[in-house]
Amino acid sequence: MYIYNVTINIEETIHDRWLDWMKTEHIPAMLATGKFSKALMTRIVITEEMGGITYSVQYTTDSKETLQKYYAENAAELRAQSKPFEGKFVAFRTELEIVGEAHNQLFKKS
């Protein structure tokens, strides 16, 4: 399993409109590609020196190959849809390989 992580810092002046767009248009469009099984959007709780509000959006996919197919078939078109927010955000992307996962119930004493 892989996570395609996109970290975005958005200017406060456009934040509300952008957040609504992410929730109602962009994330659903990412999932609609069929290449991601889920998305998790989190707000990063820090004060940025550059200002703005920072988020991490993590898209889970089954393999590196599926992620490569996303890059080849969908990435350019989906990134272009952020044009209304151009110049108002900074984004960087990272690929994460899942090596393990634990849940609280696994660590309860019997």
Buried (B, 14 or more C-beta within 10 A) or exposed (E): EBBBBBBBBBBEEBBEEBBEBBEEEBBEEBBEBEBBEEBEBEEEEEEEEEEBBBBBBBBBBEEEEBBEBBEEEBBEEBEEEBEEBEEBBBBEEEEEEEEEEEEEEEEEEE
